[in-house]
């Protein structure tokens, strides 16, 4: 078998066998196939696509290239969730305690933020003492005992995908549905999940800009899950503006706490409930989605949901007093208000620019090695459809930097104010089962 023959075959849009895909992925991971041949291979996939079986075989090759987490010692159906990345997305902080409250084990491995999207691990590390470096034994013990635990991803999870992703970045093949879908699903499968709920974001702050693209990605990932023996559901959610009102790390923790106390914004509360309900359904806690949703909503109203988050913080070494005393979280010394220059309605908010603005304030990373400021972020005072007066505050920038003019300009330009009120869009566009 030769790499050039496989490239030639895919160039003519012919179906590749499982063995051919494995040969190419294994050869590249081991350094036996050079970058220029992998670049050509990626470009053939970009232009010709892959069918359902090829994408599943590619995903499985990524999974087999590195460590596979064994969660067999955890009782019950292990359910995980994944977001394709958004701005102000603190949904994982909300759904973990919600789902665990109904004895569905959530053994979650998460990554750190990069670019305009935030990472769950960064948010949790803003809580004093919170540990994400649990040993495998601690991780399994916590899930069995408390039905929840969250750790950072292991270094050797899907190394083939990591190596190929770096090449995709410099060969303009990032936005390929087969490559995106296999990259996401390989990590979830290698992490040991038996059931997966995917939060596929669409809009100005998401990688998928149109509903058609998002549905294509969602259907592809659900198909991978089915082909590889994982129960998978995809929820397509609105990311045309930041989720909730807070963007950053410590301030997103505060907003997650508000949701679990029943005081959160409507958009993130609704999305969290729908995702949690689907996780509970896959985990066998309920037989229908309506009952699951109703019981989860009552869980928040009863006060038990916030107690479960407090438990998660405590068992992973954090200070649970942050639930009621937000002064224990990092706070920025500089606050800058963005003032409306006109009167009207907030017509649109470029969520990606808001995310990039937060990154420039120190809340995110341009490169993996960049330090992060847990106190930095943005607090929205107005969202799409809200009436705004001349001179009114539309958002606040929080940072420990002394100079942040570039962030101010980025955030200012993200808001569009018009005389007419914009059309209301749903929080959830579709659910792919």
C-alpha positions in Angstrom: 0.0 0.0 0.0 1.3 3.5 -1.0 0.3 6.9 0.2 0.3 8.3 -3.3 -2.2 5.6 -4.5 -4.6 6.5 -1.7 -4.3 10.2 -2.5 -5.0 9.4 -6.2 -8.0 7.3 -5.3 -9.6 10.1 -3.1 -8.7 12.7 -5.8 -11.1 10.8 -8.1 -13.7 10.8 -5.3 -13.6 7.0 -4.9 -14.5 5.4 -1.5 -11.5 4.5 0.7 -11.4 1.3 2.7 -11.0 1.2 6.4 -7.5 -0.3 5.9 -6.5 2.5 3.5 -7.6 5.2 6.0 -5.8 3.4 8.9 -2.6 3.1 6.8 -2.6 6.8 6.0 -3.4 8.0 9.6 -1.0 5.6 11.3 1.8 6.4 8.8 1.5 10.1 9.3 1.3 9.8 13.1 4.5 7.7 13.1 6.3 10.1 10.8 6.4 7.7 7.9 4.2 9.8 5.7 5.4 13.4 5.2 3.5 16.6 5.7 3.2 17.3 1.9 1.4 14.0 1.3 -0.9 14.5 4.3 -1.6 18.1 3.0 -2.6 16.6 -0.4 -4.8 14.0 1.3 -6.6 16.7 3.4 -7.2 18.7 0.3 -8.8 15.8 -1.5 -11.1 15.3 1.5 -11.9 19.1 1.6 -13.0 19.1 -2.0 -14.6 15.7 -2.4 -15.8 15.0 1.1 -16.3 11.5 2.6 -19.2 9.3 3.0 -20.6 8.2 6.4 -18.5 5.0 6.6 -15.3 6.7 5.6 -15.8 9.4 8.2 -16.5 6.8 10.9 -13.3 4.9 9.9 -11.3 8.2 10.0 -12.7 8.9 13.5 -11.8 5.4 14.7 -8.3 5.8 13.3 -7.9 9.0 15.4 -9.2 7.2 18.5 -6.8 4.3 18.1 -3.8 6.5 17.6 -3.4 7.2 21.3 -4.8 6.6 24.8 -8.3 5.4 25.3 -9.8 6.1 28.7 -11.3 3.0 30.4 -14.4 4.0 32.3 -15.7 0.5 32.8 -15.2 0.8 36.6 -17.8 3.5 36.7 -21.4 2.3 37.3 -24.1 3.3 34.9 -24.3 4.8 31.4 -21.5 7.3 31.2 -22.9 10.5 29.5 -20.8 13.4 28.2 -21.5 16.6 26.4 -19.5 18.7 24.0 -19.9 22.2 22.7 -18.5 23.2 19.3 -17.4 26.5 20.9 -19.0 29.8 21.6 -18.8 33.0 23.6 -20.0 33.1 27.1 -20.7 29.4 27.0 -20.7 28.2 30.6 -23.3 25.4 29.9 -21.0 22.6 31.1 -20.8 24.3 34.6 -24.5 24.1 34.8 -25.3 20.7 33.3 -22.7 18.7 35.2 -24.5 19.2 38.6 -27.9 19.0 37.1 -27.4 15.7 35.4 -25.4 14.2 38.3 -28.3 15.0 40.6 -30.4 12.3 38.8 -27.6 9.7 39.3 -26.5 9.8 35.7 -22.6 9.6 35.8 -20.9 12.6 34.2 -17.2 11.7 33.7 -16.1 14.9 31.9 -12.8 15.7 30.2 -12.5 19.3 29.0 -10.0 21.5 27.3 -8.8 25.1 27.7 -9.9 28.1 25.8 -8.2 29.3 22.6 -9.0 32.3 20.5 -12.5 33.7 20.9 -14.0 30.7 22.6 -13.6 30.0 26.3 -12.6 26.7 28.0 -14.5 25.0 30.9 -11.2 24.2 32.6 -10.1 27.8 32.7 -13.5 28.9 34.2 -13.2 26.2 37.0 -9.6 27.1 37.8 -10.7 30.6 38.6 -12.3 29.1 41.8 -9.6 29.1 44.5 -8.2 25.7 45.0 -10.2 23.9 42.3 -8.2 20.9 41.0 -8.5 19.6 37.4 -5.5 17.3 37.7 -7.2 14.3 39.4 -5.5 11.0 39.1 -7.4 8.3 37.1 -8.3 6.6 40.4 -9.6 9.8 42.0 -11.6 10.6 38.8 -13.3 7.2 38.8 -13.9 7.3 42.6 -15.5 10.7 42.4 -17.9 9.7 39.6 -18.9 6.6 41.4 -19.4 8.4 44.7 -20.8 11.8 43.5 -21.8 11.0 39.9 -19.6 13.7 38.6 -16.0 14.8 38.0 -14.2 17.0 35.5 -10.5 16.9 34.5 -8.3 18.3 31.8 -7.7 16.1 28.7 -4.8 13.7 28.8 -1.7 14.6 26.7 -1.9 11.5 24.5 -5.6 11.6 23.6 -6.0 11.3 19.8 -2.4 12.4 18.9 -3.2 11.8 15.2 -5.9 14.4 15.3 -3.7 16.9 17.1 -0.9 16.5 14.5 -3.3 16.7 11.6 -5.2 19.7 13.1 -2.0 21.7 13.2 -1.5 20.9 9.5 -5.1 21.8 8.7 -4.5 25.2 10.2 -1.8 26.1 7.7 -3.4 24.4 4.7 -6.8 26.1 4.9 -8.6 22.8 5.4 -10.1 23.7 8.9 -13.7 24.2 7.6 -14.2 20.6 6.3 -17.3 18.9 7.8 -15.7 15.3 7.7 -12.5 16.6 9.4 -14.3 18.7 12.0 -16.8 15.9 12.8 -14.1 13.2 13.1 -11.9 15.5 15.2 -14.7 16.3 17.8 -16.1 12.8 18.0 -12.7 11.0 18.2 -11.9 13.0 21.5 -15.3 12.1 23.0 -15.1 8.4 22.1 -11.4 8.2 23.3 -12.6 9.8 26.6 -14.8 6.7 27.2 -18.3 8.2 26.9 -21.1 5.7 26.1 -23.6 8.5 25.3 -22.9 12.0 23.9 -25.0 15.2 23.7 -23.5 17.7 21.3 -24.2 21.4 21.6 -23.6 22.6 18.0 -23.4 26.4 18.0 -24.4 28.5 15.0 -24.1 32.2 14.3 -21.6 35.1 14.5 -19.8 33.6 17.5 -19.6 30.0 16.2 -17.5 28.2 13.7 -20.6 27.3 11.9 -22.1 30.5 10.5 -25.3 29.1 8.9 -28.0 26.7 10.1 -27.4 24.6 7.1 -23.7 24.2 8.0 -24.6 23.4 11.6 -27.2 20.8 10.6 -24.7 19.2 8.3 -22.1 19.0 11.0 -24.7 17.7 13.6 -26.0 15.0 11.3 -22.5 13.9 10.5 -21.5 13.6 14.2 -24.7 11.8 15.1 -24.0 9.3 12.3 -20.4 8.7 13.6 -21.8 8.0 17.0 -24.3 5.6 15.6 -21.7 3.8 13.5 -19.3 3.5 16.4 -21.8 2.3 19.0 -22.4 5.6 20.9 -25.9 7.0 21.6 -25.6 10.5 20.2 -27.9 13.6 20.1 -27.1 17.0 18.7 -28.8 20.2 19.8 -28.3 23.1 17.5 -28.2 26.4 19.5 -28.1 30.1 18.7 -24.7 31.8 19.0 -25.6 35.1 17.1 -24.8 36.8 20.4 -22.9 35.8 23.6 -24.7 33.3 25.8 -26.0 35.1 28.9 -24.5 38.4 29.9 -21.0 37.4 31.1 -17.9 36.6 29.1 -14.7 35.7 30.9 -13.8 33.1 33.6 -14.6 34.1 37.1 -17.7 36.2 35.9 -19.0 33.2 34.0 -18.7 31.1 37.1 -20.9 33.7 38.9 -23.4 33.5 36.1 -23.5 29.7 36.2 -24.2 29.9 39.9 -27.1 32.3 39.2 -28.6 29.8 36.7 -28.5 27.0 39.3 -30.1 29.3 41.9 -32.9 30.1 39.4 -31.7 33.6 38.8 -30.0 33.1 35.4 -30.8 34.6 32.0 -33.6 32.9 29.9 -31.3 31.9 27.0 -28.7 30.0 29.0 -31.2 28.5 31.4 -33.3 27.1 28.5 -30.3 25.7 26.6 -28.9 24.1 29.8 -32.2 22.5 30.6 -32.6 21.1 27.1 -29.1 19.7 27.0 -29.4 18.3 30.5 -32.7 16.7 29.7 -31.2 14.9 26.7 -28.3 13.8 28.8 -30.6 12.4 31.4 -32.7 10.6 28.7 -29.6 8.9 27.2 -28.4 8.0 30.7 -31.6 6.2 31.4 -32.9 8.5 34.2 -36.1 9.3 32.4 -38.2 7.7 29.6 -39.3 10.9 27.9 -37.8 14.3 27.3 -40.8 16.3 28.7 -40.6 14.6 32.1 -36.8 15.1 32.2 -37.1 18.8 31.4 -39.8 19.3 34.0 -37.9 17.5 36.8 -34.7 19.4 36.0 -36.6 22.7 36.2 -38.0 21.7 39.6 -34.5 20.7 40.7 -33.3 24.3 40.2 -36.4 25.7 42.0 -35.9 23.4 45.0 -32.3 24.6 45.6 -30.8 21.2 45.2 -29.1 22.0 42.0 -26.9 24.7 43.5 -26.0 22.3 46.4 -24.8 19.8 43.8 -22.4 22.4 42.3 -21.2 23.3 45.8 -20.4 19.6 46.3 -18.5 19.4 43.0 -16.4 22.4 44.0 -15.7 20.9 47.5 -14.7 17.4 46.3 -12.3 18.8 43.7 -10.5 21.0 46.3 -12.1 24.3 45.6 -13.6 26.7 48.1 -17.4 26.1 48.1 -18.0 29.4 49.8 -17.7 31.1 46.4 -21.4 30.0 45.8 -22.5 32.7 48.2 -19.5 35.0 48.4 -18.4 36.1 45.0 -15.7 38.3 46.5 -13.6 35.1 46.8 -13.2 35.0 43.0 -10.6 37.1 41.1 -11.7 40.7 40.5 -10.2 43.1 37.9 -8.9 46.4 39.0 -9.9 48.3 35.8 -13.5 48.6 34.5 -14.2 50.5 31.3 -17.8 51.3 30.2 -18.8 51.3 26.6 -21.4 54.0 26.1 -24.1 54.1 23.4 -23.5 56.8 20.8 -27.1 56.7 19.6 -30.7 55.8 20.5 -32.6 52.8 19.2 -32.5 49.0 19.6 -29.6 46.7 19.8 -29.9 45.2 16.3 -27.0 42.8 16.3 -23.9 41.9 18.4 -21.0 40.2 16.7 -20.3 37.5 19.2 -16.9 36.6 17.8 -15.7 40.2 18.2 -16.9 40.2 21.8 -15.0 37.0 22.4 -11.9 38.4 20.7 -12.3 41.6 22.8 -12.4 39.5 26.0 -9.2 37.6 24.8 -7.5 41.0 24.3 -8.4 42.0 27.9 -6.6 38.8 29.1 -9.6 36.4 29.5 -8.4 34.1 26.6 -5.4 33.0 24.7 -4.1 33.7 21.2 -1.6 30.8 21.6 -1.8 27.7 23.8 1.1 29.0 25.9 -0.4 32.4 26.7 -1.2 33.1 30.4 -4.8 33.9 31.3 -6.3 36.5 33.6 -9.2 34.9 35.4 -10.6 38.3 36.4 -10.7 39.7 32.9 -13.9 39.7 30.8 -16.9 41.6 29.6 -20.3 42.1 31.2 -23.1 42.9 28.7 -25.8 45.3 29.9 -27.8 45.1 26.7 -28.6 42.3 24.3 -30.2 42.0 20.9 -33.7 43.5 20.9 -33.1 45.7 24.0 -34.0 49.4 23.8 -31.0 51.7 24.4 -30.8 55.4 25.0 -28.1 57.8 24.0 -25.3 57.8 26.6 -26.5 54.5 28.2 -24.0 51.8 29.2 -24.2 48.8 26.8 -21.4 46.8 28.3 -18.4 46.9 30.7 -14.8 45.7 30.1 -12.9 44.3 33.0 -9.1 43.8 33.0 -5.9 44.2 35.0 -4.2 45.6 31.9 -3.4 49.3 31.9 -3.6 49.7 28.1 -6.4 48.0 26.2 -7.5 50.3 23.4 -7.6 47.5 20.9 -10.1 45.6 23.0 -12.2 48.8 23.4 -12.4 49.2 19.6 -13.1 45.6 19.0 -16.1 45.6 21.4 -17.4 49.0 20.4 -17.6 47.8 16.8 -19.4 44.6 17.7 -22.7 46.4 18.5 -25.1 47.6 15.8 -27.9 50.0 16.9 -30.9 50.7 14.6 -34.2 52.4 14.8 -36.2 49.2 14.2 -36.4 46.3 16.6 -34.8 43.1 15.1 -36.7 39.8 14.5 -36.5 37.5 17.5 -34.6 34.3 16.9 -35.0 31.0 18.8 -32.5 29.8 21.4 -32.6 26.3 19.9 -33.0 25.7 16.2 -33.2 21.9 16.0 -32.4 18.7 17.7 -30.8 15.9 15.7 -31.4 12.4 17.2 
